[in-house]
Amino acid sequence: MEDKTNNRAKILACAVHLFYQKGYDAVGVQEIATAAGVTKPTLYYYFKSKRGLLDALLKERCEPLCRRLEEVAVSDGGELKDTLYTLACAYIETAHADRELYFLVLSLNYFARENEAFKAVAPYMKRMFRAATDLFLNSGDKIGNMNGRQEQFAIGFQGIINHYILVMDARGMPMEQIADEHAVRELVRQFMYGIYS
């Protein structure tokens, strides 16, 4: 008898790897099944479709990041710079723990708007952005009058952190160095300087 839990986990692991390596649209269900060592009907038994597989993958592996960001956004972490540092660390730790998924999620966000992969990832990206926006909304008393620029600050902060991870990873820097406390705090400091200038 097949180990159902193991088959499901193998399918998910192979799917994220192939989607990351080749792009969602370039990978077929048969290729994922073959890589996982299962039959195509077995894959369909668990996920019904390629989109169903992507939905399950995002729910299981992207949901924890969304929840963590939402928790940081509503926590009263004291100084804004410390809360932003905690938020940045959440992104970096996710990239470290689940590198292929992290980069896959970012790439899916840039798909055509009618593409099923974009539609699958969009709710998670909206939650991440909402968490960052909420952080700035909740920090109004620490920053002063933001004149309705909370969303601009959220866009800027997410952009800085995601681009930092992308560039440093592309340079071959190990994730331990990317997560260096001094480097991350310096990014936060530069961002805060931009807010107050």
C-alpha positions as CSV (number, residue, x, y, z in Angstrom):
1,M,0.0,0.0,0.0
2,E,1.3,3.4,-0.9
3,D,2.2,5.9,1.8
4,K,-0.4,8.5,1.0
5,T,1.1,11.2,3.2
6,N,4.5,10.6,1.7
7,N,3.2,10.7,-1.9
8,R,1.4,13.9,-1.3
9,A,4.5,15.5,0.2
10,K,6.7,14.3,-2.6
11,I,4.3,15.7,-5.2
12,L,4.3,19.1,-3.5
13,A,8.1,19.1,-3.1
14,C,8.6,18.2,-6.8
15,A,6.0,20.7,-7.9
16,V,7.6,23.7,-6.1
17,H,11.0,22.7,-7.4
18,L,9.9,22.4,-11.0
19,F,7.7,25.5,-10.9
20,Y,10.7,27.4,-9.5
21,Q,13.2,26.0,-12.1
22,K,11.0,26.2,-15.2
23,G,8.1,28.4,-14.5
24,Y,4.5,27.4,-13.7
25,D,3.3,27.4,-17.3
26,A,6.2,25.4,-18.6
27,V,5.6,22.4,-16.3
28,G,3.0,19.7,-17.0
29,V,1.2,17.4,-14.6
30,Q,3.0,14.4,-16.1
31,E,6.4,15.9,-15.4
32,I,5.5,16.5,-11.8
33,A,4.1,13.0,-11.4
34,T,7.2,11.5,-13.0
35,A,9.6,13.5,-10.8
36,A,7.6,12.5,-7.7
37,G,7.6,8.8,-8.7
38,V,3.8,8.6,-8.8
39,T,1.3,8.1,-11.5
40,K,-0.7,10.9,-13.0
41,P,-4.0,9.6,-11.6
42,T,-2.3,9.6,-8.1
43,L,-1.5,13.3,-8.6
44,Y,-5.1,14.0,-9.7
45,Y,-6.4,12.0,-6.7
46,Y,-4.7,14.5,-4.3
47,F,-5.0,17.7,-6.2
48,K,-7.6,17.4,-9.0
49,S,-5.6,19.7,-11.3
50,K,-2.3,21.6,-11.7
51,R,-4.1,24.7,-10.4
52,G,-5.3,22.6,-7.4
53,L,-1.8,21.6,-6.8
54,L,-0.6,25.2,-6.8
55,D,-3.4,26.2,-4.5
56,A,-2.5,23.5,-2.0
57,L,1.2,24.4,-2.2
58,L,0.5,28.1,-1.5
59,K,-2.0,27.3,1.3
60,E,0.5,25.0,3.1
61,R,3.7,26.9,2.5
62,C,2.7,30.6,2.0
63,E,0.0,30.8,4.6
64,P,2.5,30.7,7.5
65,L,4.3,33.7,6.2
66,C,1.1,35.7,5.8
67,R,0.0,34.9,9.4
68,R,3.4,35.9,10.7
69,L,3.4,39.2,8.9
70,E,-0.1,39.9,10.1
71,E,0.9,39.1,13.7
72,V,3.9,41.5,13.4
73,A,1.7,44.2,11.9
74,V,-0.7,44.3,14.9
75,S,1.9,43.8,17.6
76,D,3.0,46.7,19.7
77,G,6.7,46.2,19.2
78,G,7.7,49.5,20.6
79,E,10.0,51.4,18.3
80,L,8.9,51.4,14.6
81,K,12.4,50.5,13.5
82,D,12.3,47.4,15.7
83,T,9.0,46.3,14.3
84,L,10.2,46.9,10.7
85,Y,13.3,44.9,11.5
86,T,11.0,42.0,12.8
87,L,9.0,42.3,9.6
88,A,12.1,42.2,7.4
89,C,13.4,39.2,9.3
90,A,10.1,37.3,8.6
91,Y,10.7,37.7,4.9
92,I,14.4,36.8,5.1
93,E,13.7,33.8,7.3
94,T,11.1,32.5,4.9
95,A,13.5,33.0,2.0
96,H,16.1,31.0,4.0
97,A,13.8,28.2,5.1
98,D,11.9,27.8,1.8
99,R,14.0,29.5,-0.9
100,E,12.3,28.0,-3.9
101,L,8.8,28.8,-2.7
102,Y,9.8,32.4,-1.8
103,F,11.2,33.1,-5.3
104,L,8.3,31.3,-6.9
105,V,5.8,33.4,-5.1
106,L,7.5,36.6,-6.2
107,S,7.7,35.5,-9.8
108,L,4.0,34.4,-9.9
109,N,3.1,38.0,-8.8
110,Y,4.4,39.2,-12.1
111,F,2.4,36.8,-14.3
112,A,-0.4,38.1,-16.6
113,R,-3.4,39.1,-14.6
114,E,-5.7,36.5,-16.3
115,N,-3.1,33.7,-15.7
116,E,-4.3,31.0,-13.2
117,A,-0.9,31.2,-11.4
118,F,-1.4,34.9,-10.8
119,K,-4.9,34.4,-9.6
120,A,-3.7,31.7,-7.2
121,V,-1.0,33.8,-5.6
122,A,-2.8,37.2,-5.7
123,P,-4.7,36.7,-2.4
124,Y,-1.5,35.9,-0.5
125,M,0.3,38.9,-2.0
126,K,-2.6,41.1,-1.0
127,R,-2.4,39.8,2.5
128,M,1.3,40.5,2.7
129,F,0.8,44.0,1.4
130,R,-2.2,44.5,3.8
131,A,0.0,43.5,6.7
132,A,2.7,46.0,5.8
133,T,0.1,48.7,5.3
134,D,-1.5,47.9,8.6
135,L,1.8,48.2,10.3
136,F,2.1,51.8,9.1
137,L,-1.5,52.5,9.9
138,N,-0.9,51.3,13.4
139,S,2.3,53.3,13.7
140,G,0.8,56.7,12.9
141,D,1.5,58.0,16.5
142,K,5.2,56.9,16.1
143,I,5.7,58.6,12.8
144,G,3.4,61.5,13.0
145,N,1.0,62.5,10.2
146,M,1.6,60.3,7.3
147,N,-0.8,62.2,5.1
148,G,-2.4,59.0,3.8
149,R,1.0,57.6,2.6
150,Q,0.7,54.3,4.6
151,E,0.4,52.3,1.3
152,Q,3.3,54.1,-0.2
153,F,5.4,53.2,2.8
154,A,4.3,49.6,2.6
155,I,5.1,49.4,-1.1
156,G,8.5,50.9,-0.5
157,F,9.4,48.7,2.5
158,Q,8.3,45.5,0.8
159,G,10.2,46.5,-2.3
160,I,13.4,47.2,-0.5
161,I,13.3,43.9,1.4
162,N,12.3,41.7,-1.5
163,H,14.9,43.4,-3.8
164,Y,17.6,43.1,-1.2
165,I,17.0,39.3,-1.0
166,L,16.8,38.9,-4.8
167,V,20.0,40.8,-5.4
168,M,22.0,39.2,-2.6
169,D,20.9,35.7,-3.6
170,A,21.7,36.4,-7.3
171,R,25.2,37.3,-6.1
172,G,25.5,33.9,-4.5
173,M,25.5,35.3,-1.0
174,P,24.6,32.6,1.6
175,M,21.3,33.3,3.4
176,E,23.1,33.5,6.7
177,Q,24.9,36.6,5.4
178,I,21.7,38.0,3.9
179,A,20.1,37.7,7.3
180,D,23.0,39.5,9.0
181,E,21.5,41.7,11.7
182,H,23.6,44.7,11.0
183,A,22.8,44.6,7.2
184,V,19.1,44.2,7.8
185,R,19.0,47.0,10.5
186,E,20.9,49.2,8.0
187,L,18.2,48.7,5.4
188,V,15.6,49.6,8.0
189,R,17.6,52.7,9.0
190,Q,17.9,53.9,5.4
191,F,14.1,53.3,4.9
192,M,13.3,55.2,8.1
193,Y,15.6,58.1,7.0
194,G,13.5,58.3,3.8
195,I,10.3,58.5,5.8
196,Y,11.5,61.3,8.0
197,S,13.3,63.3,5.4
